[in-house]
Amino acid sequence: KKFDLLSKNASKAHENSSNDLNKAGQTTVSGVGSRKNGGSKLDSPSSAWGFHLIIAGFALAMATSTAYLLNNQVGNGGSKGSTTGIASSKILKTMTEVPILEWEPGLLEEAMRNNTPVIFTKNPAWDWDAMRQWNAPYLARHLQELSRVQVSDEPESDTYTYAVKTAPLAEIIDEKAYDSGFSPRTMSTVQFFNAIFNLSDPRWVYYAGSLEQSDGKKAGILLDVGDPKELGLASAAASTRRGYSSTTLEGDGEVSLPTTSELIFVWMGKPGVKAHAHYDHVHNLFLQANGYKRWLFLPPDTFNDMSPYPYLHPRRGQIGMDLHKAIVEDEGRNIPTDILKRMMHTVVEPGDILYVPPLWTHHVTAYDSEQGFPISISLWVGSKSKEIVNSLLKKPIPVSSKWPLYLRWGATYGYLLTILAGFNDDGTPSICASRLQNNEIPRLSESCIDAAIANANRVRSSRYSRILPKGGVTEGTHKYICSANSAEGFVAVDPIGEEWEDFAKIDGENLKSLRESAVSAIRLIMELRPEERWIVLFDYFETTLLAAVGINNLYDAMKAIPLKCEIKHLTKTHAIPPGA
């Protein structure tokens, strides 16, 4: 009830926040802080900044040393990013806004339990030095350089899309298929701010990191960020059992995530720069110190319907659609109506804290304000979803490398179908899950088996149909056939082109092992919320199939997935080698 009541008072809470920020020495932009009237600076061009900001930008373009920057105490604004258009989108006005609540102890935990984004005003971070002091002159005085600044030299390439270049599919697809035009560079702070404020500089710059310096040490100004325990992110994740339960969390090659304490991340960039729609396996408290950020949200159970990139792709965890263009320019015409109705949006203002739950897809656009360019701070803790993914990836699959390839195909597909059959389309456990856990065997005629085959096809159609390897996809050399033998249902693979049938006969002991392993995976995935499960299920489908057949056979194995399970009885069998 408290949560709902505060949601209704959202506009008033944000209006009051403007006065408190002014008292704290933080100037707010006129018109923002009164959302109910829609009087935001986002409605007008950034040319409204004023003459002094243009001069500031020109001065920075001439600057060649930190001394110049510091001695002249240039302003924080004056960049090329435009704020026109986004607030005038008709479809935005019909979309659900993220609730805005005054901070109170316990509300963060409730937001976690409800699994919904929330903005908190009048929060403890208002007293942090970072929220009061961080601007261009201050940061230039205290930072020598920024490592891994993402830079785009193309004026049209304003959307940063991260790419894990060690991802398996990077071996067999063209690099142009995932190159967003941004490349990492080390820049001095003067170079970075020149790129932001110089109106004639066409480059887009975007920094996301923990302010590590060339000596490997973190910048001293991180002390300006107050004690994260004041916000209680890690303790809330622990008390709701939505966090990572162990004391260590392995990274994914990009960043190592803490579990019992928060990781601090800083975001800065040229106004107008965008972050492509993606999800994260973290609980994120996003603090806006300067400028504004437009957020567009999709709930977790919509991800697989938004043409996502494969998990094995360098752009894993991201959707194929430009969400900003789809909403702002195309008025949502290319987004399914049922998904559009469930989207959320907000503009995060200076002093706000935005809670972003794990696995919520989000697209972010940066905007400037009268007091400066956008600066944000994130506090991250690992999520339960990341723990489950790590546990699944460590789990041995019930397939032997000693088996012939076609037998590995069949056993893996049968294993994955059994797991998919454990869940209904809404993520709730199916009748097959109940039967499997009671040590019963679902028959091939079960409706949940048909649903599993349909979802296996969704992995292929939603994630792989538009991502082609170099040279295209050849005709499949194998096909899957659902075979029945002695009332034991399983899947076999038949080599195409042979005049004789050579089906894989999986003996009782191996079938039992396959089912037990599948039940173990189902139980792990059940620890997630229902709306989170299909993201993890589809990701696991890809990684397991890759482990069984290898990258060079992956597309062939995907292509062979049938639209319907053709049931066939064995005529000639090939037994698994004893002991395998």
BALUM-541897 format. One line per field, with one value per residue (C-alpha): residue number from 1; x, y, z. Coordinates in nm, 2 decimals. Each point is the difference from the previous one (the first is absolute). Layout:
N
resi [NUM,...]
x [X,...]
y [Y,...]
z [Z,...]
This chain:
580
resi [1,2,3,4,5,6,7,8,9,10,11,12,13,14,15,16,17,18,19,20,21,22,23,24,25,26,27,28,29,30,31,32,33,34,35,36,37,38,39,40,41,42,43,44,45,46,47,48,49,50,51,52,53,54,55,56,57,58,59,60,61,62,63,64,65,66,67,68,69,70,71,72,73,74,75,76,77,78,79,80,81,82,83,84,85,86,87,88,89,90,91,92,93,94,95,96,97,98,99,100,101,102,103,104,105,106,107,108,109,110,111,112,113,114,115,116,117,118,119,120,121,122,123,124,125,126,127,128,129,130,131,132,133,134,135,136,137,138,139,140,141,142,143,144,145,146,147,148,149,150,151,152,153,154,155,156,157,158,159,160,161,162,163,164,165,166,167,168,169,170,171,172,173,174,175,176,177,178,179,180,181,182,183,184,185,186,187,188,189,190,191,192,193,194,195,196,197,198,199,200,201,202,203,204,205,206,207,208,209,210,211,212,213,214,215,216,217,218,219,220,221,222,223,224,225,226,227,228,229,230,231,232,233,234,235,236,237,238,239,240,241,242,243,244,245,246,247,248,249,250,251,252,253,254,255,256,257,258,259,260,261,262,263,264,265,266,267,268,269,270,271,272,273,274,275,276,277,278,279,280,281,282,283,284,285,286,287,288,289,290,291,292,293,294,295,296,297,298,299,300,301,302,303,304,305,306,307,308,309,310,311,312,313,314,315,316,317,318,319,320,321,322,323,324,325,326,327,328,329,330,331,332,333,334,335,336,337,338,339,340,341,342,343,344,345,346,347,348,349,350,351,352,353,354,355,356,357,358,359,360,361,362,363,364,365,366,367,368,369,370,371,372,373,374,375,376,377,378,379,380,381,382,383,384,385,386,387,388,389,390,391,392,393,394,395,396,397,398,399,400,401,402,403,404,405,406,407,408,409,410,411,412,413,414,415,416,417,418,419,420,421,422,423,424,425,426,427,428,429,430,431,432,433,434,435,436,437,438,439,440,441,442,443,444,445,446,447,448,449,450,451,452,453,454,455,456,457,458,459,460,461,462,463,464,465,466,467,468,469,470,471,472,473,474,475,476,477,478,479,480,481,482,483,484,485,486,487,488,489,490,491,492,493,494,495,496,497,498,499,500,501,502,503,504,505,506,507,508,509,510,511,512,513,514,515,516,517,518,519,520,521,522,523,524,525,526,527,528,529,530,531,532,533,534,535,536,537,538,539,540,541,542,543,544,545,546,547,548,549,550,551,552,553,554,555,556,557,558,559,560,561,562,563,564,565,566,567,568,569,570,571,572,573,574,575,576,577,578,579,580]
x [0.00,0.28,0.16,-0.32,-0.07,0.35,-0.04,-0.31,0.19,0.28,-0.04,-0.02,0.31,0.20,-0.13,0.11,0.34,0.09,-0.02,0.21,0.27,0.02,0.05,0.28,0.18,-0.11,-0.17,-0.29,-0.12,-0.31,-0.30,0.15,-0.12,-0.36,-0.07,-0.38,0.02,0.24,0.21,0.33,0.30,-0.02,-0.28,0.24,0.33,0.32,0.07,-0.19,0.31,0.12,0.28,0.24,-0.01,0.08,0.30,0.10,-0.02,0.22,0.25,0.04,0.05,0.30,0.13,0.32,0.08,-0.16,0.12,-0.21,-0.30,0.05,0.11,-0.30,-0.25,-0.20,-0.37,-0.12,-0.23,0.02,-0.01,-0.16,-0.25,-0.36,-0.29,-0.27,-0.26,0.01,-0.26,-0.23,-0.04,-0.38,0.06,0.21,-0.29,-0.20,0.27,0.02,0.23,0.24,-0.13,0.16,0.02,0.15,0.28,-0.10,0.17,-0.14,-0.13,0.30,-0.07,-0.36,0.11,0.22,-0.29,-0.23,0.28,-0.07,0.20,-0.05,0.14,0.08,0.01,0.11,0.25,0.32,0.23,-0.11,0.26,0.28,0.28,-0.01,-0.36,0.09,0.35,0.05,0.02,0.26,0.25,-0.02,0.06,0.28,0.18,-0.02,0.03,0.29,-0.15,-0.28,0.07,-0.23,-0.19,-0.23,0.04,-0.19,0.15,-0.32,-0.26,-0.28,0.12,-0.13,-0.11,0.25,-0.05,0.24,0.15,0.17,0.25,0.10,-0.36,-0.02,-0.19,0.27,0.21,-0.25,-0.19,0.12,0.13,-0.21,-0.31,0.08,0.23,-0.19,0.27,0.13,0.35,0.17,0.27,0.19,-0.05,0.12,-0.29,0.07,-0.04,-0.31,-0.17,0.12,-0.18,-0.32,0.00,0.15,-0.30,0.21,0.12,-0.22,0.12,-0.22,0.17,-0.14,0.17,-0.11,0.25,0.12,0.25,0.31,0.32,0.31,0.17,-0.28,-0.14,-0.35,-0.04,-0.01,-0.32,-0.20,0.01,-0.25,-0.24,-0.15,-0.03,-0.21,-0.13,-0.21,-0.21,0.00,0.01,0.21,-0.20,-0.33,0.11,0.10,-0.32,-0.22,0.21,0.02,0.38,0.29,0.01,0.37,0.29,0.17,-0.15,0.20,0.01,-0.10,0.32,-0.12,-0.03,0.01,-0.31,0.00,-0.26,0.02,0.10,-0.07,0.21,0.02,-0.03,0.02,-0.18,0.09,-0.05,-0.09,-0.37,-0.20,0.21,-0.20,0.05,-0.17,-0.28,0.14,-0.05,0.25,0.03,0.02,-0.20,0.08,-0.05,0.05,0.08,-0.03,0.25,-0.03,-0.20,-0.28,-0.05,-0.30,-0.07,-0.22,-0.08,-0.12,-0.09,0.20,-0.27,-0.01,0.37,-0.03,-0.27,0.21,0.24,0.29,0.35,0.11,0.17,0.30,0.02,0.23,-0.31,-0.15,-0.26,-0.12,-0.30,0.03,-0.23,0.10,-0.25,0.06,-0.09,-0.29,-0.16,0.10,0.00,-0.22,-0.26,0.03,-0.15,0.25,-0.05,-0.27,-0.30,0.00,0.37,-0.04,-0.27,0.25,0.29,0.10,0.19,0.14,0.25,0.24,0.09,0.28,-0.03,-0.21,0.08,-0.14,-0.03,0.05,-0.09,0.20,-0.10,-0.21,0.10,0.08,0.10,0.16,0.05,0.21,-0.11,0.16,-0.14,0.08,0.24,0.20,0.05,-0.14,0.19,-0.14,0.11,-0.11,0.02,-0.02,-0.04,-0.02,-0.34,-0.16,-0.03,0.38,0.04,-0.23,0.17,0.34,-0.14,-0.15,0.32,0.20,-0.24,0.12,-0.24,-0.09,0.18,0.34,0.26,0.06,-0.34,-0.03,-0.11,-0.35,-0.05,0.12,-0.25,-0.28,0.08,0.05,-0.32,-0.19,0.16,-0.09,-0.35,-0.05,0.11,-0.22,-0.29,0.02,-0.14,-0.32,0.03,-0.05,0.29,-0.20,0.07,-0.18,-0.16,0.31,0.21,-0.22,0.02,0.37,0.06,-0.22,0.24,-0.27,0.07,-0.18,-0.12,0.07,-0.37,-0.01,-0.11,0.30,0.23,-0.17,0.05,0.37,0.05,-0.18,0.24,0.30,-0.11,-0.03,0.37,0.08,-0.26,0.04,0.38,0.16,-0.22,0.16,0.35,0.18,0.36,0.25,-0.10,-0.36,-0.17,0.03,-0.28,-0.01,0.18,-0.21,-0.36,-0.16,-0.26,-0.19,0.03,-0.18,0.13,-0.15,-0.21,0.32,-0.03,0.32,0.14,0.23,0.18,-0.01,0.26,-0.17,0.07,0.05,-0.22,-0.01,-0.10,0.25,-0.17,0.17,-0.12,0.06,0.00,-0.20,0.30,0.09,-0.36,-0.03,0.32,-0.14,-0.32,0.16,0.23,-0.29,-0.20,0.31,0.01,-0.38,0.03,0.28,-0.20,-0.31,0.20,-0.05,-0.32,-0.23,0.04,0.38,0.02,-0.03,0.29,0.22,-0.16,0.07,0.36,0.06,-0.14,0.26,0.30,-0.09,-0.05,0.34,0.17,-0.14,0.05,0.26,-0.01,0.04,-0.31,-0.21,-0.20,-0.06,-0.13,-0.23,-0.12,-0.10,-0.24,-0.34,-0.33,-0.17,0.12,-0.04,-0.04,0.17,0.07,0.35,0.07,0.38,0.19,0.35,0.08,0.21,0.35,0.01,0.13,-0.03]
y [0.00,0.24,-0.08,0.08,0.31,0.15,-0.08,0.21,0.29,-0.03,0.33,0.19,-0.17,0.10,0.36,0.03,-0.15,0.31,0.23,-0.24,-0.03,0.38,0.02,-0.26,0.22,-0.19,0.21,-0.16,0.07,0.20,-0.20,-0.33,-0.13,0.06,-0.31,0.03,0.33,-0.15,0.32,-0.15,0.14,-0.32,0.17,0.27,0.00,0.01,0.34,0.14,-0.05,0.35,0.20,-0.07,-0.37,0.04,0.21,-0.27,-0.27,0.22,0.06,-0.37,-0.06,0.23,-0.16,-0.20,-0.05,-0.08,0.34,0.18,-0.20,0.06,0.37,0.10,-0.20,-0.07,-0.09,-0.35,0.03,0.08,-0.32,-0.12,-0.23,0.10,-0.07,0.07,-0.25,-0.26,0.16,0.07,-0.37,-0.07,-0.36,0.10,0.19,-0.32,-0.22,-0.08,0.22,-0.14,0.07,0.29,-0.05,0.20,-0.21,-0.20,-0.30,-0.33,0.14,-0.13,-0.35,0.03,0.12,-0.31,-0.23,0.17,-0.03,0.35,0.31,0.29,0.35,0.12,0.37,0.16,-0.28,-0.03,0.06,0.37,0.06,-0.17,0.22,-0.16,0.11,0.36,0.05,-0.21,0.21,0.05,0.24,-0.21,-0.33,0.15,0.11,-0.35,-0.24,-0.02,-0.24,-0.23,-0.35,-0.18,0.30,-0.12,0.23,0.02,0.20,-0.02,0.28,-0.25,-0.27,0.14,-0.33,-0.20,-0.37,-0.22,-0.30,-0.30,-0.07,-0.34,-0.13,-0.33,0.14,0.26,-0.28,-0.06,0.33,0.32,0.26,0.26,-0.18,0.12,0.30,0.31,0.25,0.06,-0.10,0.02,0.26,0.15,0.38,0.27,0.18,0.31,-0.20,-0.16,0.33,0.17,-0.27,0.07,0.38,0.07,0.07,-0.07,-0.34,-0.26,-0.29,-0.17,-0.09,-0.23,-0.11,-0.28,-0.12,0.01,0.29,-0.22,0.19,-0.11,-0.11,-0.25,0.20,0.13,0.38,0.17,0.19,-0.33,0.10,0.27,-0.28,-0.06,-0.33,-0.23,-0.17,0.32,-0.12,-0.36,-0.16,-0.31,-0.05,0.03,-0.26,-0.23,0.04,-0.05,-0.30,0.17,0.04,-0.23,-0.23,-0.09,0.23,0.00,0.06,-0.09,0.27,-0.06,0.13,0.36,0.08,-0.19,0.06,0.03,-0.19,0.14,0.36,0.23,0.07,0.37,0.09,0.35,0.10,0.32,0.09,0.25,0.10,-0.19,-0.31,-0.32,-0.35,-0.27,-0.20,-0.28,-0.18,-0.05,-0.28,0.26,0.21,0.35,0.32,0.28,0.34,0.30,0.27,0.23,0.03,-0.24,-0.35,-0.13,-0.37,-0.23,-0.33,-0.35,-0.26,-0.32,-0.23,0.22,-0.04,-0.31,0.17,0.30,-0.17,-0.04,-0.08,-0.35,-0.06,-0.13,0.32,0.29,0.21,-0.24,0.13,0.27,0.02,0.05,0.30,0.36,0.08,0.37,0.01,-0.24,0.22,0.36,-0.01,-0.29,0.05,-0.37,-0.13,-0.29,-0.11,-0.26,0.18,-0.23,0.07,0.38,0.01,-0.15,0.23,0.27,0.32,0.28,0.30,-0.02,0.34,0.14,-0.15,-0.29,-0.37,-0.25,-0.36,-0.23,-0.37,-0.28,-0.12,0.31,0.11,0.37,0.26,0.32,0.35,0.27,0.37,0.31,0.26,0.36,-0.11,-0.24,-0.31,-0.34,-0.18,-0.31,-0.24,-0.37,-0.23,-0.36,-0.33,-0.34,-0.16,-0.34,-0.03,0.02,-0.26,-0.24,0.06,-0.07,-0.32,-0.12,0.07,-0.21,-0.28,-0.30,-0.09,-0.37,-0.05,-0.17,0.12,-0.37,-0.02,0.06,0.35,-0.10,-0.17,0.31,0.20,-0.22,-0.04,0.38,0.09,-0.26,0.15,0.36,-0.09,-0.16,0.32,0.22,-0.23,0.08,0.35,0.16,0.31,0.23,-0.16,-0.19,-0.38,-0.23,-0.34,-0.15,0.15,-0.15,-0.34,0.01,0.09,-0.30,-0.21,-0.05,0.01,0.25,-0.17,0.15,0.07,0.24,0.36,0.13,-0.19,0.18,0.33,-0.08,-0.07,0.33,0.19,-0.17,0.14,0.34,-0.01,-0.05,0.23,0.29,-0.01,-0.17,0.06,0.34,-0.07,-0.20,-0.14,0.10,-0.18,-0.05,-0.31,-0.33,-0.26,-0.21,-0.33,-0.14,0.01,-0.06,-0.28,-0.06,-0.38,-0.23,-0.33,-0.20,0.30,0.20,0.33,0.16,0.18,-0.15,0.15,-0.16,0.08,0.13,-0.18,-0.34,-0.28,-0.18,0.12,0.02,0.13,0.06,-0.24,0.16,-0.28,0.03,0.11,0.28,0.11,0.01,0.21,0.24,0.05,0.04,0.27,0.17,0.00,0.15,0.29,0.05,0.04,0.25,0.21,-0.01,0.21,0.29,0.21,-0.14,0.30,-0.05,-0.36,0.00,0.23,-0.24,-0.31,0.13,0.11,-0.35,-0.17,0.17,-0.06,-0.37,-0.07,0.17,-0.22,-0.31,0.06,0.28,0.33,-0.14,-0.22,0.25,0.15,-0.35,-0.12,0.31,-0.04,-0.36,0.09,-0.13,0.19,-0.31,-0.31,-0.29,-0.31,-0.31,-0.34,-0.15,-0.25,-0.02,0.11,0.12,-0.04,0.23,-0.15,-0.17,0.23,0.31]
z [0.00,0.08,-0.33,-0.19,0.20,-0.06,-0.37,-0.01,0.16,-0.25,-0.17,0.33,0.13,-0.30,0.01,0.36,-0.08,-0.21,0.30,0.22,-0.27,-0.02,0.37,-0.03,-0.26,-0.31,-0.26,-0.18,-0.35,-0.01,-0.11,0.11,0.34,-0.09,-0.22,0.03,-0.20,-0.26,0.02,-0.07,-0.18,-0.21,-0.19,-0.15,-0.19,0.19,-0.15,0.30,0.20,-0.04,-0.15,0.28,-0.06,-0.37,0.10,0.25,-0.27,-0.24,0.28,0.07,-0.37,0.02,0.33,-0.03,0.37,0.33,0.12,-0.25,0.09,0.38,-0.01,-0.22,0.20,-0.31,0.02,-0.02,-0.30,-0.37,-0.20,-0.32,0.15,-0.08,0.23,-0.26,-0.10,0.27,0.23,-0.29,-0.09,0.02,0.10,0.30,0.14,0.00,0.16,0.37,0.20,0.25,0.35,0.19,0.38,0.29,0.16,0.30,0.16,-0.13,-0.33,-0.19,0.12,-0.10,-0.35,-0.02,0.11,-0.26,-0.26,-0.14,-0.08,0.25,0.04,0.35,0.09,0.33,0.04,0.21,-0.30,-0.01,0.27,-0.20,-0.12,-0.35,-0.04,0.09,-0.15,-0.30,-0.31,-0.28,0.19,0.31,-0.18,-0.21,0.32,0.16,-0.30,-0.23,-0.25,-0.09,-0.13,-0.25,-0.11,-0.28,-0.30,-0.32,-0.28,-0.21,0.07,-0.08,0.24,0.33,0.15,0.20,-0.03,0.20,-0.16,0.17,-0.27,0.15,-0.04,-0.19,-0.30,-0.06,-0.16,-0.28,-0.06,-0.16,0.24,-0.17,0.13,0.36,-0.04,0.13,-0.12,0.36,0.10,0.34,0.05,0.29,0.02,0.23,0.18,-0.20,-0.33,0.13,0.10,-0.32,-0.20,0.20,0.00,-0.34,-0.23,-0.31,0.12,-0.18,0.23,0.25,0.33,0.27,0.32,0.23,0.26,0.35,-0.05,0.01,-0.08,-0.20,0.33,0.06,0.29,0.02,0.00,0.34,-0.09,0.04,0.37,-0.10,-0.05,0.35,0.18,-0.22,0.31,0.06,-0.30,0.10,-0.34,0.10,0.32,-0.19,-0.26,0.28,0.21,-0.31,-0.11,-0.34,0.02,-0.05,0.30,0.01,0.09,-0.34,-0.35,-0.31,-0.27,-0.36,-0.15,0.02,0.37,0.33,0.21,0.38,0.20,0.36,-0.10,-0.28,-0.31,-0.09,-0.37,-0.15,-0.32,-0.20,-0.36,-0.27,0.03,-0.26,0.02,0.05,0.15,-0.20,0.16,0.21,0.33,0.29,0.26,0.28,0.24,-0.10,0.21,-0.26,0.15,-0.22,0.10,-0.30,-0.32,-0.09,-0.13,-0.19,0.08,-0.20,0.17,-0.11,0.26,0.00,-0.16,-0.31,-0.09,-0.22,-0.20,-0.09,-0.25,0.25,-0.10,0.08,0.34,-0.19,-0.21,0.09,0.06,0.24,0.24,-0.25,-0.23,-0.37,-0.01,0.05,0.28,-0.02,-0.37,0.05,0.27,-0.08,-0.38,-0.10,0.29,0.09,-0.32,-0.03,0.36,0.08,0.17,0.31,0.06,-0.06,0.27,0.25,-0.08,0.25,-0.03,0.21,0.00,0.29,0.13,0.22,0.35,-0.11,0.08,-0.25,0.11,-0.31,0.07,-0.16,-0.35,-0.08,-0.36,0.01,-0.26,0.13,-0.16,0.16,0.01,0.12,0.24,0.09,0.27,-0.22,-0.20,0.12,0.29,0.16,0.27,0.02,0.30,-0.11,0.19,-0.16,-0.05,0.06,-0.38,-0.04,0.27,-0.18,-0.34,0.15,0.17,-0.33,-0.20,0.25,-0.02,-0.21,-0.28,-0.03,-0.33,-0.06,-0.23,-0.09,-0.17,-0.37,-0.10,-0.10,0.34,0.18,-0.20,0.09,0.37,0.04,-0.17,0.21,0.31,-0.10,-0.10,0.34,0.17,-0.22,0.06,0.37,-0.05,-0.14,-0.22,0.30,0.18,0.25,0.04,-0.24,0.06,-0.15,0.28,0.26,-0.16,-0.05,0.37,0.09,-0.21,-0.26,-0.38,-0.21,-0.32,-0.34,-0.04,0.30,-0.08,0.20,-0.24,-0.30,0.18,0.06,-0.37,-0.08,0.24,-0.15,-0.33,0.16,0.09,-0.36,-0.15,0.24,0.05,-0.30,-0.31,-0.07,0.13,-0.28,0.00,-0.27,-0.32,0.12,0.13,-0.19,-0.02,0.32,0.00,0.28,0.12,0.34,0.03,0.32,0.06,0.23,0.13,0.28,0.12,0.04,-0.18,-0.13,-0.30,-0.26,-0.30,-0.34,-0.26,-0.31,-0.33,0.14,-0.14,0.34,0.34,0.28,0.31,0.33,0.27,0.34,0.25,0.33,0.21,-0.23,-0.03,0.37,0.02,-0.26,0.19,0.33,-0.14,-0.16,0.32,0.18,-0.26,0.03,0.38,-0.04,-0.24,0.23,0.25,-0.24,-0.03,-0.27,-0.23,0.01,-0.09,-0.38,-0.04,0.19,-0.17,-0.35,0.10,0.15,-0.31,-0.22,0.23,0.05,-0.37,-0.07,0.26,-0.16,-0.37,-0.03,-0.17,-0.35,0.04,0.19,-0.29,-0.14,0.33,0.03,-0.36,0.07,0.28,-0.12,0.01,0.12,0.17,-0.25,0.21,-0.14,0.14,-0.02,-0.27,0.03,0.30,0.09,0.37,0.20,0.07,0.34,0.27,-0.21]
